[in-house]
Amino acid sequence: MKILFLIPSLHIGGTEKQLIILSKELIKLGNKVTIGYFHDGPLLKEIDPKYIKLRKININNRKSPFVLLKITKLISNEDPDIIQTFLSYMDILGGLASFILKKPFVLSERSNGINKIDNKIIMFFKYIILNLSGTIICNSIYAKKFWIKASPKSQVIFIPNIVKNTFNPKSQKVLSNSNFKILVLSRFNEYKNILLTVEILCEHQKTFPESEFIFVGEGNTLGSCIAYVKKHSIDPNKFKFV
């Protein structure tokens, strides 16, 4: 199968990283994968062009109507069996171009429904594009529920994020039953809901009081997480925020 992925950039991000992992696994299964994108980024070096075809779309202005023409031309030249877009900008333009060329199209929802950077105009176009494509893949249960309600005629599929196993069984550390060291890496915002993680680990601490917890990240909910630890933890010194 010839698959075309469309994404704005190859900068470092969860969506971009998942796309690269997905592309490598699809190649192993015998598929042909092409990634169309606008902007280079650090993740470009993780892609071997011998196996995954890269097609950079040169643009000067994201708001130019010529962008849609260039995406349409790329799809026409590559002639894929299926197209999948990532992030709202590509969802709209890539989805519209796919509809024009009558190519099967899948929209990938990477948030819990409405992305915080999506305004009403963007959401309006996403609704239209989704109704044209008929298929959306979500990586969260919340997004699945949102889109089933928002677009009941569409096919909504839930597929959890791909997690690449990088642990070597021979070198795994054997943890004791009473002393865990837990590291949490995340943005501190409402969408990540790290406060719930803090609440759970405070409960965990009651059973395993020697455990240590390290949180790495920043955001507008960091203060509330620290405040919760100070108020509810049996030993706040076991929590470190970096």
Accessible surface in RSA format (square Angstrom, percent):
REM  Atomic radii and reference values for relative SASA: ProtOr
REM  Chains: A
REM  Algorithm: Lee & Richards
REM  Probe-radius: 1.40
REM  Slices: 20
REM RES _ NUM      All-atoms   Total-Side   Main-Chain    Non-polar    All polar
REM                ABS   REL    ABS   REL    ABS   REL    ABS   REL    ABS   REL
RES MET A   1   127.03  65.8  85.15  56.4  41.88  99.7  83.30  70.8  43.73  57.9
RES LYS A   2    82.05  40.0  82.05  50.3   0.00   0.0  51.26  46.1  30.79  32.8
RES ILE A   3    14.54   8.3  12.27   9.1   2.26   5.5  12.80   9.2   1.74   4.7
RES LEU A   4     0.42   0.2   0.42   0.3   0.00   0.0   0.42   0.3   0.00   0.0
RES PHE A   5     2.34   1.2   2.34   1.4   0.00   0.0   2.34   1.4   0.00   0.0
RES LEU A   6     0.00   0.0   0.00   0.0   0.00   0.0   0.00   0.0   0.00   0.0
RES ILE A   7     0.00   0.0   0.00   0.0   0.00   0.0   0.00   0.0   0.00   0.0
RES PRO A   8    12.96   9.4  12.96  11.8   0.00   0.0  12.96  10.7   0.00   0.0
RES SER A   9    11.18   9.4  11.18  14.9   0.00   0.0   3.42   7.3   7.75  10.9
RES LEU A  10     0.00   0.0   0.00   0.0   0.00   0.0   0.00   0.0   0.00   0.0
RES HIS A  11    90.58  49.5  90.58  63.0   0.00   0.0  66.98  69.0  23.60  27.5
RES ILE A  12   133.77  76.1 106.84  79.6  26.93  64.9 106.84  76.9  26.93  73.1
RES GLY A  13    24.60  30.3   0.00   N/A  24.60  30.3  23.55  64.6   1.04   2.3
RES GLY A  14    56.09  69.2   0.00   N/A  56.09  69.2  40.01 109.8  16.08  36.0
RES THR A  15    17.08  12.1  13.33  13.5   3.74   8.9   1.84   2.5  15.24  23.0
RES GLU A  16    16.62   9.5  16.62  12.6   0.00   0.0   0.18   0.3  16.45  13.4
RES LYS A  17    82.53  40.3  82.53  50.6   0.00   0.0  58.11  52.3  24.42  26.0
RES GLN A  18    30.78  17.2  30.11  22.0   0.68   1.6   7.71  16.4  23.07  17.5
RES LEU A  19     0.42   0.2   0.00   0.0   0.42   1.1   0.42   0.3   0.00   0.0
RES ILE A  20     1.32   0.7   1.32   1.0   0.00   0.0   1.32   0.9   0.00   0.0
RES ILE A  21    20.13  11.5  19.12  14.2   1.01   2.4  20.01  14.4   0.12   0.3
RES LEU A  22    45.61  25.4  45.61  32.6   0.00   0.0  45.61  32.0   0.00   0.0
RES SER A  23     0.00   0.0   0.00   0.0   0.00   0.0   0.00   0.0   0.00   0.0
RES LYS A  24    72.18  35.2  68.92  42.3   3.26   7.8  42.06  37.9  30.12  32.1
RES GLU A  25    70.80  40.6  70.33  53.2   0.48   1.1  27.13  52.5  43.67  35.7
RES LEU A  26    32.56  18.1  32.56  23.3   0.00   0.0  32.56  22.9   0.00   0.0
RES ILE A  27    38.43  21.9  29.77  22.2   8.66  20.9  29.77  21.4   8.66  23.5
RES LYS A  28   154.77  75.5 116.37  71.4  38.40  91.4  82.60  74.3  72.17  76.9
RES LEU A  29   141.12  78.6 108.09  77.3  33.03  83.0 113.40  79.6  27.72  74.6
RES GLY A  30    61.93  76.4   0.00   N/A  61.93  76.4  35.66  97.9  26.27  58.8
RES ASN A  31    27.87  19.2  22.12  21.4   5.75  13.8   0.00   0.0  27.87  26.9
RES LYS A  32   145.49  71.0 141.91  87.1   3.58   8.5  88.44  79.6  57.05  60.8
RES VAL A  33     4.39   2.9   0.00   0.0   4.39  10.6   0.00   0.0   4.39  11.9
RES THR A  34    12.84   9.1  12.84  13.0   0.00   0.0   1.39   1.9  11.45  17.3
RES ILE A  35     0.00   0.0   0.00   0.0   0.00   0.0   0.00   0.0   0.00   0.0
RES GLY A  36     0.00   0.0   0.00   N/A   0.00   0.0   0.00   0.0   0.00   0.0
RES TYR A  37     9.89   4.6   9.89   5.6   0.00   0.0   0.00   0.0   9.89  12.2
RES PHE A  38     3.59   1.8   0.00   0.0   3.59   9.3   0.00   0.0   3.59  10.3
RES HIS A  39    70.32  38.4  68.67  47.7   1.65   4.2  46.67  48.1  23.65  27.5
RES ASP A  40    61.75  43.3  52.31  52.1   9.43  22.3  22.97  54.1  38.78  38.7
RES GLY A  41    16.35  20.2   0.00   N/A  16.35  20.2   9.82  26.9   6.53  14.6
RES PRO A  42    66.98  48.8  53.08  48.4  13.90  50.5  65.30  53.9   1.68  10.5
RES LEU A  43     9.26   5.2   9.26   6.6   0.00   0.0   9.26   6.5   0.00   0.0
RES LEU A  44    54.68  30.5  51.43  36.8   3.26   8.2  51.43  36.1   3.26   8.8
RES LYS A  45   179.60  87.6 139.07  85.3  40.52  96.5  94.90  85.4  84.70  90.2
RES GLU A  46    55.71  32.0  42.08  31.8  13.63  32.5  26.19  50.7  29.52  24.1
RES ILE A  47     8.28   4.7   0.03   0.0   8.25  19.9   0.73   0.5   7.55  20.5
RES ASP A  48    56.71  39.7  50.43  50.2   6.29  14.9  30.28  71.3  26.43  26.4
RES PRO A  49    96.71  70.5  77.69  70.8  19.02  69.1  78.00  64.4  18.71 116.3
RES LYS A  50   164.25  80.1 126.12  77.4  38.13  90.8  82.74  74.5  81.51  86.8
RES TYR A  51   134.03  62.6 116.03  66.0  18.01  46.9  80.79  60.7  53.24  65.6
RES ILE A  52     3.75   2.1   3.75   2.8   0.00   0.0   3.75   2.7   0.00   0.0
RES LYS A  53    87.45  42.7  82.13  50.4   5.32  12.7  46.84  42.2  40.61  43.3
RES LEU A  54    37.69  21.0  23.59  16.9  14.10  35.4  23.59  16.6  14.10  37.9
RES ARG A  55    96.62  40.6  95.16  48.5   1.46   3.5  25.68  35.1  70.94  43.0
RES LYS A  56    97.66  47.6  70.60  43.3  27.05  64.4  35.35  31.8  62.31  66.4
RES ILE A  57     8.73   5.0   6.47   4.8   2.26   5.5   8.73   6.3   0.00   0.0
RES ASN A  58   102.08  70.4  94.71  91.5   7.37  17.8  32.70  78.7  69.38  67.1
RES ILE A  59    31.14  17.7   4.85   3.6  26.28  63.3   7.20   5.2  23.93  64.9
RES ASN A  60   163.89 113.0 120.83 116.8  43.07 103.7  36.08  86.8 127.82 123.5
RES ASN A  61    84.51  58.3  77.73  75.1   6.78  16.3  23.16  55.7  61.36  59.3
RES ARG A  62   100.57  42.2  93.03  47.4   7.53  17.9  42.48  58.1  58.09  35.2
RES LYS A  63   188.98  92.2 158.41  97.2  30.57  72.8 109.13  98.2  79.85  85.1
RES SER A  64    30.84  26.1  22.15  29.6   8.70  20.0  19.94  42.5  10.90  15.3
RES PRO A  65   104.86  76.4  90.34  82.4  14.52  52.8 101.87  84.1   2.99  18.6
RES PHE A  66   130.65  65.4 130.65  80.9   0.00   0.0 130.65  79.2   0.00   0.0
RES VAL A  67     2.38   1.6   2.21   2.0   0.16   0.4   2.24   2.0   0.13   0.4
RES LEU A  68    39.64  22.1  39.26  28.1   0.38   1.0  39.26  27.6   0.38   1.0
RES LEU A  69   109.48  61.0 104.62  74.8   4.86  12.2 105.01  73.7   4.46  12.0
RES LYS A  70    87.42  42.6  81.87  50.2   5.55  13.2  55.92  50.3  31.50  33.6
RES ILE A  71     0.00   0.0   0.00   0.0   0.00   0.0   0.00   0.0   0.00   0.0
RES THR A  72    23.95  17.0  23.95  24.3   0.00   0.0  22.51  30.2   1.44   2.2
RES LYS A  73   141.41  69.0 135.01  82.8   6.40  15.2  83.07  74.8  58.33  62.1
RES LEU A  74    17.61   9.8  14.62  10.5   2.99   7.5  17.26  12.1   0.35   0.9
RES ILE A  75     0.00   0.0   0.00   0.0   0.00   0.0   0.00   0.0   0.00   0.0
RES SER A  76    64.28  54.3  44.71  59.7  19.58  45.1  14.09  30.0  50.20  70.3
RES ASN A  77   103.81  71.6  69.81  67.5  33.99  81.9  24.37  58.6  79.44  76.8
RES GLU A  78    18.00  10.3  14.59  11.0   3.41   8.1   5.06   9.8  12.95  10.6
RES ASP A  79    77.01  53.9  72.93  72.6   4.08   9.6  16.34  38.5  60.67  60.5
RES PRO A  80     2.92   2.1   2.36   2.1   0.56   2.0   2.42   2.0   0.50   3.1
RES ASP A  81    73.84  51.7  61.01  60.7  12.82  30.3  19.30  45.4  54.53  54.4
RES ILE A  82    49.55  28.2  49.55  36.9   0.00   0.0  49.55  35.7   0.00   0.0
RES ILE A  83     0.00   0.0   0.00   0.0   0.00   0.0   0.00   0.0   0.00   0.0
RES GLN A  84    22.97  12.8  22.97  16.8   0.00   0.0   2.98   6.3  19.99  15.2
RES THR A  85     0.00   0.0   0.00   0.0   0.00   0.0   0.00   0.0   0.00   0.0
RES PHE A  86     4.48   2.2   4.48   2.8   0.00   0.0   4.48   2.7   0.00   0.0
RES LEU A  87    55.45  30.9  50.76  36.3   4.69  11.8  55.45  38.9   0.00   0.0
RES SER A  88    15.01  12.7  10.57  14.1   4.44  10.2   6.75  14.4   8.26  11.6
RES TYR A  89    47.13  22.0  39.91  22.7   7.22  18.8  44.00  33.1   3.13   3.9
RES MET A  90     0.00   0.0   0.00   0.0   0.00   0.0   0.00   0.0   0.00   0.0
RES ASP A  91     1.09   0.8   1.09   1.1   0.00   0.0   0.02   0.0   1.07   1.1
RES ILE A  92    27.61  15.7  27.61  20.6   0.00   0.0  27.61  19.9   0.00   0.0
RES LEU A  93    30.96  17.2  30.96  22.1   0.00   0.0  30.96  21.7   0.00   0.0
RES GLY A  94     0.00   0.0   0.00   N/A   0.00   0.0   0.00   0.0   0.00   0.0
RES GLY A  95     1.33   1.6   0.00   N/A   1.33   1.6   0.00   0.0   1.33   3.0
RES LEU A  96    59.09  32.9  59.09  42.3   0.00   0.0  59.09  41.5   0.00   0.0
RES ALA A  97     0.00   0.0   0.00   0.0   0.00   0.0   0.00   0.0   0.00   0.0
RES SER A  98     0.00   0.0   0.00   0.0   0.00   0.0   0.00   0.0   0.00   0.0
RES PHE A  99   106.14  53.1  96.23  59.6   9.91  25.8 101.96  61.8   4.18  11.9
RES ILE A 100    94.37  53.7  70.62  52.6  23.74  57.2  76.16  54.8  18.21  49.4
RES LEU A 101    58.45  32.6  38.37  27.5  20.07  50.5  42.92  30.1  15.52  41.8
RES LYS A 102   186.29  90.9 154.59  94.9  31.70  75.5 106.83  96.2  79.46  84.6
RES LYS A 103    49.56  24.2  40.60  24.9   8.95  21.3  19.17  17.3  30.39  32.4
RES PRO A 104    75.70  55.2  62.97  57.4  12.74  46.3  75.01  61.9   0.70   4.3
RES PHE A 105    13.02   6.5   5.34   3.3   7.67  20.0   5.34   3.2   7.67  22.0
RES VAL A 106    15.05   9.9  15.05  13.6   0.00   0.0  15.05  13.1   0.00   0.0
RES LEU A 107     0.04   0.0   0.04   0.0   0.00   0.0   0.04   0.0   0.00   0.0
RES SER A 108     3.43   2.9   1.88   2.5   1.55   3.6   0.00   0.0   3.43   4.8
RES GLU A 109     4.45   2.6   3.75   2.8   0.70   1.7   0.35   0.7   4.10   3.3
RES ARG A 110    56.82  23.9  34.38  17.5  22.44  53.4   9.98  13.6  46.84  28.4
RES SER A 111    21.31  18.0  12.96  17.3   8.35  19.2  21.24  45.2   0.07   0.1
RES ASN A 112    64.13  44.2  48.55  46.9  15.58  37.5  14.39  34.6  49.74  48.1
RES GLY A 113     0.14   0.2   0.00   N/A   0.14   0.2   0.14   0.4   0.00   0.0
RES ILE A 114    82.59  47.0  72.03  53.7  10.56  25.4  72.03  51.9  10.56  28.6
RES ASN A 115    35.16  24.2  34.32  33.2   0.84   2.0   2.04   4.9  33.12  32.0
RES LYS A 116   129.18  63.0  93.63  57.4  35.55  84.6  66.13  59.5  63.05  67.2
RES ILE A 117   131.12  74.6 107.95  80.4  23.17  55.8 115.71  83.3  15.41  41.8
RES ASP A 118    12.24   8.6   0.46   0.5  11.78  27.8   0.42   1.0  11.82  11.8
RES ASN A 119    84.13  58.0  73.32  70.9  10.81  26.0  42.82 103.1  41.31  39.9
RES LYS A 120   185.26  90.4 175.44 107.6   9.82  23.4 121.01 108.9  64.25  68.4
RES ILE A 121   118.25  67.3 115.53  86.1   2.72   6.5 118.25  85.1   0.00   0.0
RES ILE A 122    46.30  26.3  45.93  34.2   0.37   0.9  46.30  33.3   0.00   0.0
RES MET A 123    10.46   5.4  10.46   6.9   0.00   0.0  10.46   8.9   0.00   0.0
RES PHE A 124   117.06  58.6 114.73  71.1   2.33   6.1 116.72  70.8   0.34   1.0
RES PHE A 125    88.26  44.2  88.26  54.7   0.00   0.0  88.26  53.5   0.00   0.0
RES LYS A 126     3.97   1.9   3.97   2.4   0.00   0.0   0.00   0.0   3.97   4.2
RES TYR A 127    67.45  31.5  67.45  38.4   0.00   0.0  50.55  38.0  16.90  20.8
RES ILE A 128    67.79  38.6  65.82  49.0   1.98   4.8  67.59  48.7   0.20   0.6
RES ILE A 129     4.40   2.5   4.40   3.3   0.00   0.0   4.40   3.2   0.00   0.0
RES LEU A 130     0.03   0.0   0.03   0.0   0.00   0.0   0.03   0.0   0.00   0.0
RES ASN A 131    91.48  63.1  64.43  62.3  27.05  65.1  26.51  63.8  64.97  62.8
RES LEU A 132    70.17  39.1  43.28  31.0  26.89  67.6  45.76  32.1  24.42  65.7
RES SER A 133    29.74  25.1   0.15   0.2  29.60  68.2   7.81  16.6  21.94  30.7
RES GLY A 134    23.55  29.0   0.00   N/A  23.55  29.0  19.99  54.9   3.56   8.0
RES THR A 135    25.16  17.9  25.16  25.5   0.00   0.0   7.80  10.5  17.37  26.3
RES ILE A 136     0.00   0.0   0.00   0.0   0.00   0.0   0.00   0.0   0.00   0.0
RES ILE A 137    35.54  20.2  35.00  26.1   0.54   1.3  35.00  25.2   0.54   1.5
RES CYS A 138     0.13   0.1   0.00   0.0   0.13   0.3   0.13   0.3   0.00   0.0
RES ASN A 139    32.78  22.6  18.29  17.7  14.49  34.9   2.37   5.7  30.41  29.4
RES SER A 140    22.63  19.1  18.60  24.8   4.04   9.3  22.63  48.2   0.00   0.0
RES ILE A 141    75.71  43.1  73.13  54.5   2.58   6.2  73.13  52.7   2.58   7.0
RES TYR A 142   150.77  70.4 146.31  83.2   4.46  11.6  99.17  74.5  51.61  63.6
RES ALA A 143     0.00   0.0   0.00   0.0   0.00   0.0   0.00   0.0   0.00   0.0
RES LYS A 144    69.39  33.9  69.39  42.6   0.00   0.0  19.22  17.3  50.17  53.4
RES LYS A 145   133.88  65.3 125.53  77.0   8.36  19.9  78.88  71.0  55.01  58.6
RES PHE A 146    54.86  27.4  46.73  28.9   8.13  21.2  53.84  32.6   1.02   2.9
RES TRP A 147     0.04   0.0   0.04   0.0   0.00   0.0   0.04   0.0   0.00   0.0
RES ILE A 148    82.67  47.0  80.40  59.9   2.26   5.5  81.16  58.4   1.50   4.1
RES LYS A 149   180.46  88.0 156.58  96.1  23.88  56.9 106.74  96.1  73.72  78.5
RES ALA A 150    39.44  36.3   6.69  10.3  32.76  74.5  17.07  24.0  22.37  59.3
RES SER A 151     4.04   3.4   0.72   1.0   3.32   7.7   4.00   8.5   0.04   0.1
RES PRO A 152   104.71  76.3  76.79  70.0  27.92 101.5  78.87  65.1  25.84 160.6
RES LYS A 153   198.81  97.0 160.96  98.8  37.85  90.1 111.11 100.0  87.71  93.4
RES SER A 154    15.20  12.8   0.61   0.8  14.59  33.6   1.17   2.5  14.03  19.7
RES GLN A 155   106.10  59.3  97.41  71.2   8.69  20.7  36.01  76.6  70.09  53.2
RES VAL A 156    21.59  14.2   1.41   1.3  20.18  48.6   1.41   1.2  20.18  54.7
RES ILE A 157    60.05  34.2  57.22  42.6   2.83   6.8  60.05  43.2   0.00   0.0
RES PHE A 158    67.18  33.6  47.48  29.4  19.69  51.2  47.48  28.8  19.69  56.4
RES ILE A 159    84.39  48.0  80.64  60.1   3.74   9.0  81.07  58.4   3.32   9.0
RES PRO A 160    81.22  59.2  75.59  68.9   5.63  20.5  75.77  62.6   5.45  33.9
RES ASN A 161    68.44  47.2  50.93  49.2  17.50  42.1  13.78  33.2  54.66  52.8
RES ILE A 162    60.81  34.6  54.03  40.2   6.78  16.4  59.41  42.8   1.40   3.8
RES VAL A 163   130.55  85.9 102.23  92.6  28.32  68.2 104.95  91.2  25.61  69.5
RES LYS A 164   125.39  61.2 107.32  65.9  18.07  43.0  67.40  60.7  58.00  61.8
RES ASN A 165   119.87  82.7  89.28  86.3  30.59  73.7  37.46  90.1  82.42  79.7
RES THR A 166   109.88  78.2  74.69  75.7  35.20  83.9  60.48  81.2  49.40  74.7
RES PHE A 167   147.24  73.7 133.33  82.6  13.90  36.2 135.93  82.4  11.31  32.4
RES ASN A 168    79.92  55.1  72.31  69.9   7.62  18.3  23.74  57.1  56.19  54.3
RES PRO A 169   110.68  80.7  90.68  82.7  20.00  72.7  91.92  75.9  18.76 116.6
RES LYS A 170   198.70  96.9 158.04  97.0  40.65  96.8 109.15  98.2  89.55  95.4
RES SER A 171    85.42  72.2  54.04  72.1  31.38  72.3  47.92 102.1  37.49  52.5
RES GLN A 172   106.42  59.5  83.63  61.1  22.79  54.3  25.28  53.8  81.14  61.5
RES LYS A 173   169.45  82.7 140.73  86.3  28.72  68.4  95.19  85.7  74.26  79.1
RES VAL A 174   141.42  93.1 116.69 105.6  24.73  59.6 120.91 105.1  20.51  55.6
RES LEU A 175    91.49  50.9  69.40  49.6  22.09  55.5  70.63  49.6  20.86  56.1
RES SER A 176    60.07  50.8  43.57  58.1  16.50  38.0  52.01 110.8   8.06  11.3
RES ASN A 177   129.48  89.3 121.85 117.8   7.62  18.4  31.52  75.9  97.96  94.7
RES SER A 178    61.42  51.9  61.36  81.9   0.07   0.2  34.50  73.5  26.92  37.7
RES ASN A 179    77.23  53.3  68.44  66.1   8.79  21.2  10.71  25.8  66.52  64.3
RES PHE A 180    48.93  24.5  48.76  30.2   0.17   0.4  48.86  29.6   0.07   0.2
RES LYS A 181   131.59  64.2 106.68  65.5  24.91  59.3  53.70  48.3  77.90  83.0
RES ILE A 182    49.08  27.9  46.33  34.5   2.75   6.6  49.08  35.3   0.00   0.0
RES LEU A 183   101.88  56.7  74.41  53.2  27.47  69.1  74.41  52.3  27.47  73.9
RES VAL A 184    23.80  15.7  20.41  18.5   3.40   8.2  23.39  20.3   0.42   1.1
RES LEU A 185   122.40  68.2  92.94  66.5  29.46  74.1  93.55  65.7  28.85  77.6
RES SER A 186    29.60  25.0  11.04  14.7  18.56  42.7  21.21  45.2   8.39  11.8
RES ARG A 187   146.00  61.3 143.13  73.0   2.87   6.8  60.84  83.1  85.16  51.6
RES PHE A 188     2.08   1.0   1.95   1.2   0.14   0.4   1.98   1.2   0.11   0.3
RES ASN A 189    15.10  10.4  14.76  14.3   0.34   0.8   9.71  23.4   5.39   5.2
RES GLU A 190   114.69  65.8  94.51  71.5  20.18  48.0  64.19 124.2  50.50  41.2
RES TYR A 191    99.46  46.4  82.38  46.9  17.08  44.4  58.52  44.0  40.94  50.5
RES LYS A 192    96.90  47.3  77.26  47.4  19.65  46.8  27.80  25.0  69.10  73.6
RES ASN A 193    78.44  54.1  71.84  69.4   6.60  15.9  22.02  53.0  56.42  54.5
RES ILE A 194    10.84   6.2  10.17   7.6   0.67   1.6  10.17   7.3   0.67   1.8
RES LEU A 195    58.22  32.4  57.47  41.1   0.75   1.9  57.47  40.4   0.75   2.0
RES LEU A 196    89.78  50.0  88.30  63.2   1.48   3.7  89.29  62.7   0.49   1.3
RES THR A 197    41.96  29.8  40.97  41.5   0.99   2.4  20.11  27.0  21.85  33.0
RES VAL A 198     0.00   0.0   0.00   0.0   0.00   0.0   0.00   0.0   0.00   0.0
RES GLU A 199    56.77  32.6  56.20  42.5   0.57   1.4  11.85  22.9  44.92  36.7
RES ILE A 200   100.26  57.1  96.65  72.0   3.61   8.7  99.50  71.6   0.77   2.1
RES LEU A 201    14.83   8.3  14.83  10.6   0.00   0.0  14.83  10.4   0.00   0.0
RES CYS A 202     2.39   1.8   2.09   2.3   0.31   0.7   2.09   5.3   0.31   0.3
RES GLU A 203    97.44  55.9  91.74  69.4   5.70  13.6  44.97  87.0  52.47  42.8
RES HIS A 204    40.87  22.3  31.19  21.7   9.68  24.8  23.53  24.2  17.34  20.2
RES GLN A 205     0.00   0.0   0.00   0.0   0.00   0.0   0.00   0.0   0.00   0.0
RES LYS A 206   111.26  54.3  84.92  52.1  26.33  62.7  47.06  42.4  64.20  68.4
RES THR A 207    97.50  69.3  74.05  75.1  23.44  55.9  50.25  67.5  47.24  71.4
RES PHE A 208    56.33  28.2  56.10  34.7   0.23   0.6  56.33  34.2   0.00   0.0
RES PRO A 209    62.51  45.6  59.01  53.8   3.50  12.7  59.01  48.7   3.50  21.8
RES GLU A 210    95.73  55.0  93.39  70.7   2.33   5.6  32.44  62.8  63.28  51.7
RES SER A 211     0.00   0.0   0.00   0.0   0.00   0.0   0.00   0.0   0.00   0.0
RES GLU A 212    53.26  30.6  53.26  40.3   0.00   0.0   8.54  16.5  44.72  36.5
RES PHE A 213     0.17   0.1   0.00   0.0   0.17   0.5   0.00   0.0   0.17   0.5
RES ILE A 214    39.41  22.4  39.41  29.4   0.00   0.0  39.41  28.4   0.00   0.0
RES PHE A 215     0.90   0.5   0.16   0.1   0.74   1.9   0.16   0.1   0.74   2.1
RES VAL A 216    52.97  34.9  50.55  45.8   2.42   5.8  50.55  43.9   2.42   6.6
RES GLY A 217    25.21  31.1   0.00   N/A  25.21  31.1  17.62  48.4   7.59  17.0
RES GLU A 218   139.64  80.2 134.22 101.5   5.43  12.9  47.58  92.0  92.06  75.2
RES GLY A 219    39.03  48.1   0.00   N/A  39.03  48.1  24.69  67.7  14.34  32.1
RES ASN A 220   117.86  81.3  75.07  72.5  42.79 103.0  47.42 114.1  70.44  68.1
RES THR A 221    21.26  15.1  20.18  20.5   1.08   2.6  21.09  28.3   0.17   0.3
RES LEU A 222    45.60  25.4  45.60  32.6   0.00   0.0  45.60  32.0   0.00   0.0
RES GLY A 223    48.29  59.6   0.00   N/A  48.29  59.6  38.07 104.5  10.22  22.9
RES SER A 224    56.45  47.7  42.44  56.6  14.01  32.3  44.11  93.9  12.34  17.3
RES CYS A 225     0.00   0.0   0.00   0.0   0.00   0.0   0.00   0.0   0.00   0.0
RES ILE A 226    52.79  30.0  52.78  39.3   0.01   0.0  52.78  38.0   0.01   0.0
RES ALA A 227    57.02  52.4  49.32  76.1   7.70  17.5  53.14  74.8   3.88  10.3
RES TYR A 228    52.64  24.6  47.49  27.0   5.15  13.4  30.10  22.6  22.55  27.8
RES VAL A 229     3.94   2.6   3.94   3.6   0.00   0.0   3.94   3.4   0.00   0.0
RES LYS A 230   149.63  73.0 126.85  77.8  22.78  54.2  74.12  66.7  75.52  80.4
RES LYS A 231   165.78  80.9 132.04  81.0  33.74  80.3  84.35  75.9  81.44  86.7
RES HIS A 232    80.97  44.3  65.98  45.9  14.99  38.3  41.64  42.9  39.32  45.8
RES SER A 233    13.18  11.1   0.00   0.0  13.18  30.4   0.01   0.0  13.17  18.5
RES ILE A 234    96.64  55.0  59.49  44.3  37.16  89.6  67.43  48.6  29.21  79.3
RES ASP A 235    43.40  30.4  41.64  41.4   1.77   4.2  14.31  33.7  29.10  29.0
RES PRO A 236    53.12  38.7  47.50  43.3   5.62  20.4  47.68  39.4   5.45  33.9
RES ASN A 237   130.44  90.0 111.21 107.5  19.23  46.3  29.52  71.1 100.92  97.5
RES LYS A 238    52.45  25.6  49.01  30.1   3.44   8.2  19.61  17.7  32.84  35.0
RES PHE A 239    13.84   6.9   0.43   0.3  13.41  34.9   0.43   0.3  13.41  38.4
RES LYS A 240   117.05  57.1 113.05  69.4   4.00   9.5  65.19  58.7  51.87  55.2
RES PHE A 241    53.03  26.5  18.70  11.6  34.33  89.3  19.16  11.6  33.87  96.9
RES VAL A 242   114.85  75.6  80.36  72.8  34.49  83.1 109.67  95.3   5.17  14.0
END  Absolute sums over single chains surface
CHAIN  1 A    14622.0      12114.1       2507.9       9050.5       5571.5
END  Absolute sums over all chains
TOTAL         14622.0      12114.1       2507.9       9050.5       5571.5
